[in-house]
Amino acid sequence: MDRDIAVKLIRRDMSSDHAAARRFLREAKVTSKLSNPRAVTVFDFGQISEGMVYIAMELLKGRSLGALLT
């Protein structure tokens, strides 16, 4: 893609929780359909052969949520 992206992964121990994995992928599917300047762009999502699920999305510049909460 020739750009920096953010990758969100569900923890390996949670990947085996089928309900958690389904929720994560549902979040990815819904988010990928959004078209709004205030919503992140999702480029890809899925499950790799080892079972982990991921979302590849636009990398936004700015302060982290952790920094903001502190």
URBEL-V363277 format. One line per field, one symbol per residue. phi: phi as a letter, one per 40 degrees, with the letter a starting at -180 (. if undefined). A space follows every 50 residues. Layout:
# URBEL-V363277
phi = ???
This chain:
# URBEL-V363277
phi = .facbbbbbcddcccccdccccccccdcccccccbaccbccccaaibcdc hcbabbadcccicccdcccc
